[in-house]
Amino acid sequence: MEIRVPPLPESVSTATLLTWRKKAGETVVRDDVIVEIETDKVVLEIPAPASGVLKRIVKGDGETVAGDELIAELDTSQSATAATSSPATVAPPAPPAAPGKPVAASPAASPAARKLAAEKNVDTGSLTGSGRGGRITKADVQTAATPKTPSTAPPAPMVFDTASGRPEQRVPMSRIRARIAERLLESQRTTAALTTFNEVNMQPVMELRGRYKEQFEKEHGVKLGFMSFFVKATIAALKKIPVLNASIDGTDIVYHGYYDIGIAVSSPRGLVVPILRDADQLSIADIERDIADKAARARDGKLGIDELTGGTFTLTNGGVFGSLLSTPIINPPQSAILGMHKIEERPMAEKGQVVVRPMMYLALSYDHRLIDGRDAVLGLVAIKEELEDPARLLLDV
């Protein structure tokens, strides 16, 4: 049986074969991941189409491949032999419970959580579920499987440069990093980028979140963060200032009648922007759940290309890393992007009195070819007003 590269999207012409998880001559089981292929946007895990023996590897690690290209051959005639030659390992029976002592029930896990736990070799019995009624969710398993202290070791050893005699490290740029670089340069070349700033008092949102976060988590099985408030506030502003949700196509302006919001996520392989489709139709719980799921899969390199394609507006939060102020770069063909930053207590003047408030700087970068300064400023002020009076998000005013 031939193993080929899956069809690639029209925007992706080639990919890089990252790592073979199996070697030629090894037995593989159907649906086991046998090779990873990196495109410009995501890393694709290719499962074995059937059980058997990996007969021949045609393309090795690091080679460039195209869609539908042959990369290996699988001998399925040996699957039955391989299965009978390896005796099954039977787990020993659990010891009987002590007399009069109740047996602790294993926490319930969703089907997606059980599947991921099997892939990651995570014992669900040791987890505390964050879902409704203590149910273990996929995000719980992903959190348990994610290393708490990522390695900072360099990917290649330092070598001494013959000319300078000083240590240097040279590694090839990944396809994703090369694509990020290309997109950023494209944005700088093709947009008349300008940034306007404002600041928002986060106390109303923080008080609302503090009041309901425990009840929210029990009811919806997901933690209540800040990002859902920003998504809702942004959509409210985009509805008031539609040009912020528009894009340029040649000499035409395309006004989008939908709100596909991109959320910038940092992953080990670089920055990715998964999309919340029709975000205006999602509840706050839906938004938090979708963001948690996509962020977890982004860190694990499991996002699909379709989840990273499109988008009408992007949010990026440098505050999680401690950034106080920045000028985010527009994500073409979008025309605007909102930058969030660190919440920091600062003295503020209110009604003639100096008070300390948790403040956040907001930055809206926009394409001045399409968006005038007036619309950009009014849009950012609308976001600020929604956040400083979050009841507006519920009343749609």
N, C-alpha and C positions, 0 to 999 in steps of 0.2 A: 504494500500500500504506500502511495506517495504522500509525503507531508509537504504542503506548500504554504507559502505566505498567504494569509487571508487577504481578500480584496482591500485595497487602500482607498481612502476618499479621493475625490478628484483633486483636492488641493494638496495632496501628499503623493509625490511621485516615487520616492524611495524611502527605505528604512534601514536601520542598522541592526544586525543580529547581535544581541548583547551577550547572552550566556546560555550555553547548553546545560541543562540540569541533569541530563543523562548522557552517557558516553556510548559510542558504538559498541554493540555487543551486549548491552545491558537490557534487562527485562523491564518493560514499562506496562503500566495498567491504564486501561481506558480512562480518559478524563484527567489523568495526572498531568500537571504542567511539565512540559519537557524542554521548552525553550522560551526565552524572552526576546521580543523584538521591539526596538525603540523607534517611534516615529517622531515627527517634529513636535508632536503635542503630548503623546502618552506612550506608556510602555505596555505592549500587548503580551499577554501570557498565552502561549499556544498549547492547548491540551493534546494528549495523544488521542487520535481518532478511534483507536481500538487497542486491545491488549496484544502484546507480542514482544518481539525483540527488535531493538533499534539496529537495523542491519547496516546502514551506511549514512554518514553525515556528509552532505554535499557542500554546505556552506558553514564555515567555521565562525568562531567568536570574532566580532569586530567587522565582519564583511558587510558590504552594502547589498541590499536585496530589493527587489521590486515586487509588486503585488502579483500573486499567483505563481511566483517563482519556486521551483523545486529546491527544497533545502535538506531533505532527508528521505530515507526509505525505511519502512517498517515491515518486518516479517511477521505476519499475523498467524502463520501456520504453526509457530512455536508457542503460541499462547497457552494451549492446552497442556503441552509438555511442561512449560514453566510453572503452570499452576499446580500440577500434580507433584513436581519435584520439590516444591517448597511446602513442608508440612505446616498446617495452620497452627498458630499459637493461640491457645485457649487461656483466657484470663482466669486466675484462680477464683473460686467462689468467695464472696464477701463473708467475713466472720459473722456468726450469729450475734444478734444484739443481746446485751446483758438482760437477764430477767427483770421485768418491771421497768426497763429503761426504753423510752420511745425512740424509734429510729428517725433521724433527721431526714426530712424529705429533700431530695435534690431540687434546687431551684429551677423553675420552668424557664425554658429558653425558646425564643422564636426559631422557626426553621432556618432563617438566614443566619441567625447567631450560631446554631448548631453546625451548619455547613462551614462557616468561617472558623469555628473552633476546631473542627477536624482538620482544616487546612493548616491552621497555625499551631496545632498541637497544644491548645489551651484547655485546661480542665475547667469546665463550667461550674463544677461543684465548689470551686474555690472562689467564685465571683459573687459580688453583691450586685443584684440587678437594679438598674435605674428605671426600668419600665414600670408600667402600671401593675400594682400588686407584687412588686419585686421581680417582675419578669426580666430575664436577661436579654438585652438587645444586642444587635450587631455592633453598635458603638461600644458597648461594654467589652465585648470580646476584642475589638480592635484596640481599645485602650490597653487591655492586658497584654496584648501581643506586641505593642509598640515599645521598643527599648526606652527606658526612662532616661538613660544618659547616652545619647548618640556618640559614637566614636568620632574623635577629632583627629585621628591618625591620618596622615596624608595618603592619598591613593597611590602614590609612587614614591620610591626612595629619593632622597636628595642626592644629587651628583655634583661634582665640582666642574664648573665651566672651565674649559681649557684656556680661554682667553683671559678671563678675570681671576681665575683661581678661587672663586667664591661659590658656595653651594647654591644650586638652583634645582627647581623641580619643574618638569615639563610633562604635561598630560594632554591628551586630545580633548577638545571641547565636545561635550555630548551634543546630540542632535537637538535636544530640547533647549540647552543653553544657547546653541547657535541660532535657533529659531527665535528665542527671546531677544537676543542681540539684534537680529534682523528686524524684528517687529518694532523695537524701540527706535532704531535708526529710521525706519519707515515713518514712524509717528512724527519724529522730529523734522523729517524732510517734507512731509506732505500736509501737515497741519499748521495753522497759524495759532500756536498754543499760547494761551494766556491763563493766569490763575488769579482768582479772587478769594479773599479770606474773610472769615467771621469767627465768632466764638459762641459756644452754646453752654448754658448753665445745665448741667446734667443732674442736678438735685431732684427735679420732679420725676425723671425716669428712674433714678436710683431708689427713690422712696417707693415708687410703685413696684419696682422689681423686688425690693426688700420685703414688701408687704405680702406679695403673692408668690414668691419663687418656690417655696416649699409645697404649697397647695398646687401650683402649676405643674411641678415635677411629678407629684403623685397622680394628678389627673391625666397628664399627657405623656408621661414616661420620657420626658426630655427636659434638660435644664433650661431655664429662662435666662438668656443672655441679653446683650445690648444690641447685637446686630439686627435682630428682628425689628426693633424699634426704628433703626436707621433705614432698613429696607422699606418699612411702611411710610416713614416720613418722606423718603426720597420719591416713592411712587406718588404720594400726594402732591409733591412739588412738580413732578413731571406732568401730572394732569393739569396743573395750573399753567405751566410753561412748557407746552408740547415740543417746542424746538429743541429742548434739552434731550429729548428722547428721539430726535431725528438723526438722519445721516445724509451725507452727500454722495450721490451716484452720478458721476460725470457733471453735467450741468443741471441735474435735477436734485431737488430736496425730497427725501423720502421721510414722511411722517409716519411713524409706526403706531398702529392702533393696538398694540400689545406691549407688555412690560416684561421683557426677559432680562433679569438683573444678574450681572456677573459679580461674583464674590472672589476677590483675589485671595489665593491660599498659597502659603509657602510650603513647598514639599522638598524632600531631600534632593530631588533632581532639578529643582528650580521652581519659579513662580508659575502657577497655573490659575486659570480663571473659570471654574465651573459655573454653569448658568442655572438660575432658578427660573424655569419656564412659567409664563403667565403668573408672575409673582403677585400681581394685584388680586388674584383669585385665591391666594393662600392665606390661611389664618396665621397668627403669630406662632402657634404650635407647629403648624406645617412648615413654616419658614425655618424655625429652630431645628426641627427634625431633619429637614432637607440639607441645611448647612452642616449639621453634625455628621450626617452620612457622607456627604461629598468631601468634607475636610478629611475624614478618616480614610476614605478611599484614595484621596489625593496623596496623602502621606505614604500610602502603601502602593501607589502607582497603579491603581485599579480603575481609574476613571476611563469611560469610553470616549472616543473621539467626538461622538455626537453630543456629549455632555459639556464639551469645551468649545463648541461651535456656535456662532451667533452671538446674541446679546445686544441689547440696545443702550445699556448704561452700566457702569461698573462702580463698585465700592471697594476701596482698599483701606485696610486698617494697620497703619504703621505703629499705632499706639501700643499694640501687644508686645512690641519689641522695645518700647520706651521712647519712640519718636515724639517730639513735642510739636514739630512743624515741618512740613515738606510740601513740595509741588509735584503731585502725581502726574504721570505721563498718560496721555489719552490712548485708549486702546482702539485703533482703527478697525472698522469704519465708523465706530461710535464717535460722537462729537463732544462728550463730556465725561468726567470721572470725578467722584467724590472721595477725598482723602480724609480719613478719621485719624485722630491722634490720641496721645496719652491724656487721661483725665488727671488733672492736677489742681489741688486746692490753691486758690489765689484770692487776695483781697479784692472785693468789688464794691462799687458805690451803688447803693440802692436807696432811693428816697432820702438822699442826704446822709445816709449812714454807711459806714464801712463794715461790710460783712464778708465772711470767708465762704466761698462757694466752690464746688467741684466743677471746674471749667475744662472744656475741650476746644481746641482750635480745629476749625473745619476749613478745608481747602477744596475749591471747585476749579479744576482745570477744564478749559473749554476751547473749541475750535472757533477762533474769531472770524473765520470765513463765513460761518453760518450763524453763530450766536453773538449777538451784540452784548456789550457790557451790562446794559440795563437788564436784559433777560437773565444773564448769569447771576447778577447780584440779587435780583428778585427771587430766583430759584433757590439760592443759598439761604436767603432770609426766610423763605417758606419752610425749608427743612429745619432751620433753627426754631421757628415758631411752633412747628409741630412737636418737636422734642421738648420744648420748654412748657408745653401744655398738652401732655400725651392723651388727654381725654378727646382732643380733636381727632386723633387717629381712629377712635371708636365711633365718633359722631359724624365723621367725614365732612368736617367743616374747616 
